[in-house]
């Protein structure tokens, strides 16, 4: 057991083993794993504490929280782009044949340059010369409004819903009450695979 000038209750003392440390905050006792790390410019290694859990008379309640590295995180716009994808009418897709996905991605990326589509499917640099962007965008907006009642202004309010890529996982950012109401009104389910 490490030496310290502090005295702890017996039920805390039994968890103070070699390589651990106890910290008291308020009336609670917290158990940490203690290691040290060399820091350039410092004469001695510096202590590094890793949280293990809360010590109670019944035992240690270990933390179920995972440490997340944010260095590899990236954030892309998701709400607006996904809503347009979901609400895109079949009547707009059919005349474009197999090209509809490419044209839709192009339209979405023009409206939302930070769309998750660029991360998932890559960016579309240009459309075939016979496909006119302005006409396709207007047609999409008109048909979407006619068939689903969705206005592009409503869907633009969803553009602050983000898809977060982190350590191979995908997370959706917080959704406001106003955004949730829009999603429910148009029966849009924002799920990631």
VMD Tcl script that draws the C-alpha trace (Angstrom):
set ca {
  {0.00 0.00 0.00}
  {1.42 3.42 -0.95}
  {2.44 5.74 1.85}
  {0.52 8.95 2.27}
  {-0.14 11.41 5.03}
  {-3.88 11.10 4.42}
  {-6.07 8.66 6.28}
  {-8.97 6.98 4.54}
  {-11.77 4.77 5.88}
  {-10.98 1.03 5.89}
  {-13.37 0.37 2.99}
  {-11.39 2.88 0.88}
  {-8.00 1.77 2.17}
  {-8.37 -1.80 0.84}
  {-8.51 -0.49 -2.77}
  {-5.34 1.59 -2.41}
  {-3.00 -0.95 -3.97}
  {0.35 -0.44 -5.67}
  {-0.08 1.54 -8.90}
  {-3.32 3.22 -7.78}
  {-4.22 6.44 -6.05}
  {-7.35 7.69 -4.30}
  {-8.76 11.19 -4.57}
  {-11.52 12.56 -2.36}
  {-13.94 15.10 -3.80}
  {-16.71 16.14 -1.47}
  {-17.85 12.98 0.32}
  {-16.90 10.62 -2.53}
  {-13.71 8.68 -3.11}
  {-12.38 8.08 -6.62}
  {-9.87 5.41 -7.66}
  {-7.24 6.15 -10.31}
  {-4.51 4.09 -11.94}
  {-1.23 5.97 -11.46}
  {1.62 5.82 -13.95}
  {4.30 8.29 -14.90}
  {5.56 9.74 -18.14}
  {8.77 11.51 -19.07}
  {8.17 15.09 -20.10}
  {10.94 16.93 -21.96}
  {12.33 19.75 -19.86}
  {11.22 18.22 -16.54}
  {13.76 16.73 -14.15}
  {11.52 13.88 -12.96}
  {8.77 11.80 -14.62}
  {5.33 13.39 -14.27}
  {2.41 11.42 -12.78}
  {-0.45 10.41 -15.08}
  {-3.76 9.36 -13.50}
  {-6.35 7.29 -15.37}
  {-9.83 7.20 -13.85}
  {-11.02 3.73 -12.79}
  {-14.20 4.41 -10.83}
  {-15.94 5.46 -7.60}
  {-15.14 3.66 -4.35}
  {-18.20 2.81 -2.22}
  {-18.47 0.63 0.90}
  {-19.82 -2.11 -1.42}
  {-16.82 -1.92 -3.79}
  {-15.54 -0.03 -6.82}
  {-18.11 1.09 -9.38}
  {-16.09 1.13 -12.57}
  {-16.68 3.80 -15.16}
  {-18.41 2.60 -18.32}
  {-17.22 5.63 -20.26}
  {-14.73 5.06 -23.06}
  {-11.90 7.41 -23.82}
  {-12.30 8.85 -27.30}
  {-9.51 10.21 -29.45}
  {-10.66 13.31 -31.26}
  {-7.61 13.68 -33.49}
  {-9.14 11.53 -36.23}
  {-12.65 12.96 -36.00}
  {-14.25 14.64 -38.99}
  {-17.63 16.33 -39.28}
  {-19.87 16.55 -42.35}
  {-23.29 18.08 -42.98}
  {-25.90 15.30 -42.86}
  {-29.46 16.46 -42.13}
  {-30.19 18.48 -45.27}
  {-28.39 16.08 -47.63}
  {-30.02 12.95 -46.24}
  {-33.47 14.57 -46.22}
  {-33.16 15.51 -49.91}
  {-32.02 11.95 -50.70}
  {-34.98 10.42 -48.85}
  {-37.57 12.82 -50.27}
  {-36.25 12.70 -53.86}
  {-39.31 11.69 -55.93}
  {-39.29 8.70 -58.26}
  {-40.80 10.94 -60.95}
  {-37.57 12.99 -60.91}
  {-35.29 9.92 -60.97}
  {-36.95 8.06 -63.86}
  {-36.15 10.48 -66.73}
  {-32.46 10.47 -65.68}
  {-32.17 6.68 -65.82}
  {-28.99 5.31 -64.25}
  {-27.53 8.81 -63.91}
  {-30.05 9.96 -61.28}
  {-27.76 9.24 -58.28}
  {-24.85 11.18 -59.82}
  {-27.11 14.13 -60.68}
  {-28.72 14.12 -57.22}
  {-25.30 14.02 -55.53}
  {-24.16 16.92 -57.73}
  {-27.23 19.01 -56.83}
  {-26.82 18.27 -53.11}
  {-23.09 19.04 -53.15}
  {-23.78 22.37 -54.90}
  {-26.25 23.26 -52.13}
  {-24.13 21.84 -49.29}
  {-20.41 21.71 -50.05}
  {-19.67 20.02 -46.69}
  {-22.18 17.21 -47.29}
  {-21.43 13.72 -46.05}
  {-21.93 12.54 -49.65}
  {-18.39 13.57 -50.54}
  {-17.03 11.34 -47.76}
  {-19.31 8.40 -48.57}
  {-19.39 8.39 -52.38}
  {-16.81 10.97 -53.43}
  {-17.47 14.27 -55.11}
  {-19.02 14.78 -58.51}
  {-16.86 17.25 -60.42}
  {-19.14 17.82 -63.40}
  {-22.29 16.53 -65.05}
  {-22.57 15.29 -68.60}
  {-23.01 18.28 -70.94}
  {-26.59 17.32 -71.83}
  {-27.67 17.45 -68.15}
  {-28.31 21.03 -67.08}
  {-27.74 21.66 -63.37}
  {-30.18 24.58 -63.05}
  {-33.00 22.74 -64.79}
  {-32.44 19.58 -62.71}
  {-32.35 21.53 -59.44}
  {-35.55 23.41 -60.32}
  {-37.26 20.19 -61.39}
  {-36.19 18.44 -58.17}
  {-37.45 21.29 -55.96}
  {-40.76 21.51 -57.85}
  {-41.44 17.75 -57.80}
  {-40.36 17.36 -54.18}
  {-42.67 20.16 -53.09}
  {-45.55 18.84 -55.20}
  {-45.23 15.18 -54.11}
  {-44.08 15.50 -50.48}
  {-44.90 19.09 -49.51}
  {-41.25 19.64 -48.56}
  {-39.89 23.10 -49.21}
  {-36.13 23.56 -49.68}
  {-36.25 26.31 -47.00}
  {-37.57 23.76 -44.48}
  {-34.93 21.23 -45.41}
  {-32.13 23.84 -45.17}
  {-32.96 24.11 -41.45}
  {-31.67 20.54 -41.14}
  {-28.20 21.51 -42.39}
  {-26.87 21.87 -38.83}
  {-27.40 18.17 -38.18}
  {-23.96 16.68 -38.64}
  {-22.51 13.23 -39.23}
  {-19.42 12.74 -37.09}
  {-16.82 10.20 -38.19}
  {-14.73 9.06 -35.24}
  {-12.51 6.00 -34.86}
  {-14.41 4.05 -37.51}
  {-17.78 4.97 -35.99}
  {-20.47 7.30 -37.27}
  {-22.50 9.47 -34.91}
  {-25.29 11.95 -35.55}
  {-25.06 15.29 -33.75}
  {-27.78 16.70 -31.52}
  {-31.14 17.40 -33.20}
  {-33.11 20.45 -32.04}
  {-36.86 20.36 -31.34}
  {-37.52 22.43 -34.49}
  {-35.47 20.01 -36.59}
  {-37.16 17.00 -35.00}
  {-40.56 18.48 -35.92}
  {-39.46 18.88 -39.57}
  {-38.14 15.30 -39.64}
  {-41.41 13.96 -38.21}
  {-43.56 16.08 -40.53}
  {-41.89 14.61 -43.62}
  {-41.37 11.12 -42.11}
  {-37.58 11.34 -42.43}
  {-35.58 8.82 -40.42}
  {-31.95 9.88 -40.04}
  {-30.08 6.66 -39.36}
  {-26.51 5.77 -40.22}
  {-25.31 2.35 -41.26}
}
mol new
graphics top color blue
foreach p $ca { graphics top sphere $p radius 0.5 }
foreach p [lrange $ca 0 end-1] q [lrange $ca 1 end] { graphics top cylinder $p $q radius 0.2 }
display resetview
